[in-house]
Amino acid sequence: MGAIVESDQGILVLKRSPEKDFAPDTWEVITGRLEMGENPEKGIIREITEETDIQAELIMPVHTSFFYRGSQEYPMVFIDFWCRYLEGDVKLSWEHSEYEWVSLTDAIRNPDLKPFHNSLSRILGLKTHLPPNFSFEE
């Protein structure tokens, strides 16, 4: 699962820790796996809190994909959720070494974020339907 968390500051992106076994030192959105019996909506909110210590809410799922993580022994179905930042200061878990809030267009241009480009582009398209005074802050 992936969480594309947006605030008035932009999209939250995280740099994977150099200790990670898969794609160390690359930028990503918040990602994680479900626990046994957990539904995706609750699971992604849990991952957001575990990895960043912030509070967010789901807006909607924006993309589903299938891929192999490494070899064909590890098939994965991946759901990206568009989320709205609510509150808190970002405090990273061991899984990440840095974070930034970037514009949606900068996130789409970032080559590290290529696995999320479909989701980011869908959000950009959806935002054309929002009122001009729409804000992610309450």
C-alpha positions in Angstrom: 0.0 0.0 0.0 1.1 3.6 -0.5 -0.1 6.8 1.1 0.2 10.0 -0.9 -0.2 12.5 2.0 -1.0 16.0 0.9 -1.1 19.2 2.9 -1.0 22.9 1.9 2.8 22.4 2.0 2.6 19.7 -0.8 3.1 16.0 -1.0 5.1 14.2 1.8 8.0 12.2 0.3 10.4 10.1 2.3 14.0 8.9 1.6 14.4 5.2 2.3 17.0 4.4 4.9 20.3 3.0 3.7 19.6 -0.1 5.9 16.6 -1.1 3.8 17.0 -4.3 1.9 15.0 -3.1 -1.1 15.7 0.2 -2.9 17.8 1.9 -0.1 18.4 5.7 -0.3 15.5 6.3 -2.8 12.6 8.6 -2.4 9.1 7.2 -2.0 5.7 8.0 -0.5 4.7 6.2 2.7 4.4 2.5 2.0 3.7 -0.6 4.0 2.0 -4.0 4.2 -1.2 -5.1 5.7 -1.2 -7.1 8.9 -3.1 -10.4 9.0 -6.9 -9.6 8.8 -6.4 -5.9 8.5 -8.4 -3.9 5.9 -6.4 -1.6 3.6 -8.0 1.6 4.8 -7.0 1.0 8.5 -3.7 -0.5 7.4 -2.6 2.6 5.5 -3.6 4.9 8.4 -1.5 2.7 10.7 1.5 2.9 8.4 1.3 6.7 8.2 1.4 6.9 12.0 4.1 4.3 12.4 6.4 5.8 9.7 5.9 9.5 10.4 4.0 10.0 13.6 1.5 12.3 11.9 -2.3 12.0 11.7 -4.0 11.9 8.3 -7.3 10.8 6.8 -8.1 9.0 3.6 -9.5 10.9 0.7 -9.8 8.0 -1.7 -7.9 5.1 -3.3 -6.3 6.4 -6.6 -4.5 3.5 -8.2 -4.1 -0.3 -7.9 -1.2 -2.2 -9.5 0.5 -5.6 -9.5 4.2 -6.1 -9.5 7.0 -8.5 -8.3 9.1 -7.2 -5.5 12.5 -8.5 -6.6 11.9 -12.0 -8.0 8.7 -13.7 -9.0 8.6 -15.3 -5.6 7.2 -12.0 -4.1 4.1 -11.0 -6.1 2.4 -7.9 -4.7 -0.9 -6.1 -5.2 -0.4 -2.4 -4.4 -3.1 0.2 -3.6 -2.2 3.9 -3.5 -4.4 6.1 -1.3 -4.7 9.9 -1.6 -4.6 11.2 2.0 -5.0 14.5 3.7 -2.6 15.6 6.4 -4.4 16.5 9.7 -1.8 17.2 12.4 1.5 16.5 13.9 5.2 17.0 13.3 6.9 14.5 11.1 9.1 12.1 13.2 10.6 9.4 11.0 10.9 5.8 11.9 14.1 3.8 11.3 12.8 3.0 7.8 13.5 6.5 6.5 16.4 9.0 6.8 14.9 12.2 5.4 11.6 13.8 4.4 10.4 16.7 2.3 7.1 18.3 1.4 7.2 18.8 -2.4 4.7 20.1 -5.0 2.7 17.6 -6.8 4.4 18.5 -10.1 7.8 18.1 -8.5 6.8 14.7 -7.2 5.7 13.6 -10.7 9.1 14.8 -12.1 11.1 12.9 -9.5 12.6 9.8 -11.1 12.7 7.9 -7.8 8.9 8.3 -7.5 8.3 6.7 -11.0 6.5 3.8 -9.3 3.9 6.3 -8.0 3.6 8.5 -11.2 0.3 7.0 -12.2 -1.2 7.7 -8.8 0.3 11.2 -8.6 -0.9 12.0 -12.1 -4.4 10.8 -11.2 -4.4 13.1 -8.2 -3.4 16.0 -10.4 -6.3 15.2 -12.8 -8.8 14.9 -9.9 -7.7 18.3 -8.5 -8.9 20.0 -11.7 -12.4 19.3 -10.3 -11.9 20.9 -6.9 -13.2 24.4 -6.2 -10.5 27.2 -6.5 -10.5 27.9 -2.8 -10.1 24.3 -1.7 -7.5 23.8 1.1 -6.1 20.7 2.7 -5.9 22.5 6.0 -9.0 22.7 8.2 
